[in-house]
Amino acid sequence: MTGTVGASGSLSAVVSIGTAATTLEEQVAFLLRRNEEAQKEVNAVVERVAAIEQDLPRRLDELREGFETRLESELAAALTEYRPARIIGAGLVALGLGLATAGNFLG
């Protein structure tokens, strides 16, 4: 009888338990031990997944809040930086409209 033993990562080992030197009781005991170890490993994985599931919404909220804060600060900085250009542009548009209107009256 041959069994495969897996560990965390990609490590695995093949253990032979069917030699003539081992008794049936030893083989059963070995299989029971391996089953218990496998169950412990599965339980550990389940616990890690549950911890990730519980932590994920909190971490997403933190990331979202950080993103919103940074976006707000970047937007405020951009608005402050380009305010003079916007004011000059609005003044030039008003001047252009005034000149176009004056041109229509004169022409």
Backbone bond lengths (Angstrom), bond angles and torsions (degrees), N, CA, C in turn:
res aa  C-N    CA-C-N  psi(-1)  N-CA   C-N-CA  omega(-1)  CA-C   N-CA-C  phi
1 M - - - 1.434 - - 1.522 107.67 -
2 T 1.336 117.92 135.20 1.457 122.73 -179.04 1.514 108.83 -125.03
3 G 1.342 117.52 137.94 1.462 121.67 178.46 1.511 109.85 -126.81
4 T 1.319 116.35 156.63 1.456 121.93 177.43 1.513 108.22 -108.82
5 V 1.305 115.41 132.23 1.448 120.89 -179.27 1.521 107.20 -111.34
6 G 1.340 118.06 124.80 1.455 121.39 179.20 1.515 110.35 -108.31
7 A 1.313 115.89 149.47 1.461 121.49 176.12 1.516 107.50 -128.80
8 S 1.330 116.51 176.08 1.462 118.81 -179.94 1.518 109.30 -62.93
9 G 1.320 115.89 147.15 1.448 120.16 -175.51 1.506 109.45 86.26
10 S 1.316 115.18 -145.73 1.459 118.61 -178.06 1.523 112.32 -110.19
11 L 1.313 117.26 13.94 1.454 121.84 -179.60 1.517 110.18 -76.68
12 S 1.326 117.16 135.07 1.459 120.84 173.97 1.522 108.12 -147.05
13 A 1.316 114.60 158.66 1.460 119.83 -179.73 1.514 108.76 -141.39
14 V 1.307 115.60 151.15 1.458 121.01 176.94 1.521 107.07 -108.50
15 V 1.326 115.44 125.48 1.457 120.65 -178.11 1.517 107.98 -116.29
16 S 1.295 115.87 126.80 1.451 120.71 178.21 1.518 108.61 -94.31
17 I 1.337 115.84 125.78 1.470 119.02 -179.68 1.524 111.28 -119.34
18 G 1.298 117.12 8.50 1.458 118.97 -174.95 1.517 114.31 -103.51
19 T 1.312 118.35 28.40 1.459 119.19 179.67 1.528 109.74 -76.65
20 A 1.275 115.26 161.61 1.468 120.62 -177.67 1.522 111.41 -69.24
21 A 1.352 117.73 -20.80 1.455 120.75 -176.88 1.528 111.83 -77.92
22 T 1.337 117.94 -15.84 1.465 119.49 -179.00 1.521 109.62 -98.34
23 T 1.309 114.32 142.74 1.460 119.09 178.97 1.520 109.10 -89.73
24 L 1.306 115.47 169.43 1.461 120.85 178.87 1.532 110.27 -62.03
25 E 1.326 117.03 -39.26 1.465 120.41 178.87 1.524 111.21 -63.34
26 E 1.326 117.17 -40.42 1.463 120.87 178.62 1.529 110.59 -65.24
27 Q 1.329 115.41 -39.81 1.459 119.43 178.89 1.526 110.94 -64.76
28 V 1.328 117.04 -43.20 1.462 121.17 178.66 1.533 109.63 -64.68
29 A 1.310 117.45 -42.90 1.460 121.60 179.15 1.531 110.01 -61.25
30 F 1.343 115.69 -42.02 1.464 119.57 178.62 1.522 110.48 -62.77
31 L 1.313 116.80 -45.29 1.461 120.38 -179.79 1.524 111.79 -64.59
32 L 1.318 116.41 -37.86 1.468 119.65 177.18 1.529 110.89 -64.88
33 R 1.342 116.30 -41.28 1.470 120.00 177.01 1.525 110.68 -62.50
34 R 1.309 116.32 -44.65 1.470 120.61 -179.76 1.525 110.23 -64.11
35 N 1.330 117.04 -39.42 1.455 120.65 178.19 1.522 110.39 -63.18
36 E 1.323 117.01 -42.88 1.463 120.87 179.33 1.526 110.66 -64.47
37 E 1.330 116.89 -42.27 1.465 120.28 178.21 1.531 110.89 -63.28
38 A 1.328 116.01 -41.35 1.465 119.72 178.97 1.528 110.73 -64.38
39 Q 1.330 117.18 -40.02 1.462 120.55 178.12 1.531 110.86 -64.43
40 K 1.329 117.14 -39.69 1.464 120.51 177.59 1.531 110.54 -63.57
41 E 1.319 116.51 -41.36 1.461 120.09 178.72 1.521 111.01 -64.48
42 V 1.321 117.19 -42.31 1.463 121.01 178.43 1.518 109.81 -64.20
43 N 1.330 117.74 -42.78 1.458 121.20 178.29 1.525 111.18 -61.90
44 A 1.341 116.83 -38.75 1.467 120.30 178.39 1.529 110.33 -64.04
45 V 1.321 116.65 -41.22 1.467 120.44 178.34 1.527 110.37 -64.92
46 V 1.322 116.61 -42.87 1.466 120.69 178.79 1.530 109.95 -60.77
47 E 1.324 117.40 -42.13 1.467 120.91 178.75 1.520 111.08 -63.85
48 R 1.341 117.27 -41.31 1.477 119.89 178.56 1.511 111.08 -64.63
49 V 1.323 117.33 -41.77 1.469 120.71 178.94 1.526 109.99 -64.61
50 A 1.320 117.45 -42.20 1.459 120.20 178.47 1.528 110.73 -62.67
51 A 1.320 117.42 -40.87 1.471 120.62 178.42 1.527 110.65 -63.41
52 I 1.316 116.56 -40.81 1.465 120.26 178.26 1.519 110.42 -65.44
53 E 1.325 116.90 -42.42 1.464 120.68 179.10 1.527 111.25 -62.02
54 Q 1.316 117.26 -36.61 1.465 120.25 179.67 1.524 111.01 -75.48
55 D 1.314 117.72 -35.42 1.462 122.22 -175.79 1.526 112.45 -81.93
56 L 1.313 117.72 -26.59 1.461 121.82 -173.71 1.528 113.50 -60.35
57 P 1.332 121.09 -47.40 1.473 119.18 179.21 1.533 112.93 -60.33
58 R 1.327 117.22 -39.69 1.464 120.57 178.41 1.523 110.93 -63.48
59 R 1.313 116.23 -44.48 1.468 120.06 -179.62 1.521 110.98 -66.49
60 L 1.332 117.24 -38.63 1.461 119.78 177.20 1.521 110.89 -63.96
61 D 1.341 117.05 -40.38 1.462 120.32 177.12 1.526 111.07 -62.53
62 E 1.324 116.89 -41.97 1.465 120.65 178.03 1.524 110.56 -61.96
63 L 1.328 117.00 -44.74 1.462 120.40 179.14 1.527 111.10 -63.62
64 R 1.333 116.65 -42.60 1.466 120.76 179.59 1.524 110.40 -62.24
65 E 1.340 116.51 -45.74 1.459 120.06 179.17 1.524 111.39 -62.49
66 G 1.308 116.88 -42.17 1.464 120.80 177.26 1.515 111.56 -61.97
67 F 1.314 116.49 -42.36 1.465 121.06 178.73 1.523 110.43 -64.26
68 E 1.340 117.12 -45.14 1.463 120.57 -179.83 1.522 110.98 -63.00
69 T 1.323 116.92 -42.30 1.464 120.80 178.94 1.520 111.05 -62.30
70 R 1.311 116.06 -45.25 1.466 119.35 179.97 1.518 110.46 -66.08
71 L 1.314 117.67 -41.57 1.458 121.19 179.55 1.525 110.83 -61.85
72 E 1.330 116.21 -43.71 1.466 119.89 178.65 1.521 111.50 -62.15
73 S 1.326 117.08 -43.58 1.469 119.57 -179.12 1.523 111.34 -68.23
74 E 1.324 117.72 -39.69 1.466 121.08 178.01 1.518 110.98 -65.48
75 L 1.321 116.92 -41.10 1.467 121.14 178.88 1.521 110.82 -65.62
76 A 1.325 117.01 -43.64 1.467 120.50 178.05 1.530 110.56 -61.88
77 A 1.326 116.94 -41.70 1.471 120.16 178.85 1.522 110.90 -64.26
78 A 1.333 116.95 -41.60 1.464 120.18 179.82 1.523 110.76 -65.83
79 L 1.327 116.90 -41.99 1.473 119.76 179.04 1.525 110.78 -63.23
80 T 1.317 116.68 -41.00 1.467 120.67 178.74 1.524 110.94 -66.68
81 E 1.309 117.59 -39.92 1.462 122.13 -177.01 1.525 111.55 -67.70
82 Y 1.311 117.45 -38.86 1.464 120.29 -174.78 1.531 113.57 -98.50
83 R 1.314 118.19 5.24 1.469 120.98 179.56 1.530 112.41 -58.90
84 P 1.333 119.72 -47.80 1.468 118.39 178.96 1.533 112.46 -59.61
85 A 1.315 117.27 -39.88 1.468 120.84 179.61 1.529 110.50 -64.82
86 R 1.327 116.75 -38.73 1.469 119.61 178.64 1.524 111.20 -67.08
87 I 1.319 116.85 -40.15 1.469 120.53 179.32 1.523 110.31 -65.16
88 I 1.326 116.91 -45.17 1.474 120.48 177.80 1.523 110.00 -62.62
89 G 1.327 116.93 -42.49 1.467 120.12 179.02 1.519 111.96 -62.01
90 A 1.327 117.29 -42.82 1.472 120.33 178.28 1.525 110.15 -64.64
91 G 1.328 116.82 -39.41 1.471 120.06 177.49 1.512 111.56 -63.65
92 L 1.330 116.85 -41.66 1.466 120.28 178.97 1.529 111.57 -66.89
93 V 1.323 117.16 -36.54 1.471 119.85 176.85 1.527 109.07 -64.50
94 A 1.331 117.41 -44.51 1.473 120.56 178.71 1.527 110.40 -62.72
95 L 1.330 117.55 -41.52 1.462 121.42 177.12 1.521 111.13 -62.26
96 G 1.325 116.00 -43.19 1.469 120.22 178.59 1.516 111.66 -63.16
97 L 1.309 116.74 -42.38 1.469 119.95 177.64 1.526 110.91 -64.05
98 G 1.334 115.16 -41.45 1.468 118.90 178.12 1.512 111.52 -63.12
99 L 1.331 117.09 -43.04 1.474 120.18 179.19 1.527 110.99 -66.84
100 A 1.334 116.65 -38.30 1.473 119.13 178.42 1.525 110.58 -65.46
101 T 1.316 116.81 -40.72 1.465 120.26 178.12 1.531 110.72 -65.56
102 A 1.316 117.56 -42.88 1.455 121.91 177.95 1.515 110.10 -62.99
103 G 1.322 116.29 -39.55 1.468 120.40 178.22 1.511 111.79 -63.38
104 N 1.323 116.94 -36.47 1.468 120.49 178.52 1.531 110.23 -67.49
105 F 1.307 118.34 -37.42 1.462 120.99 179.32 1.518 111.86 -71.17
106 L 1.307 117.40 -34.19 1.466 121.90 -177.52 1.521 111.29 -81.79
107 G 1.298 116.21 -29.19 1.444 120.12 -172.73 1.451 114.74 -92.69
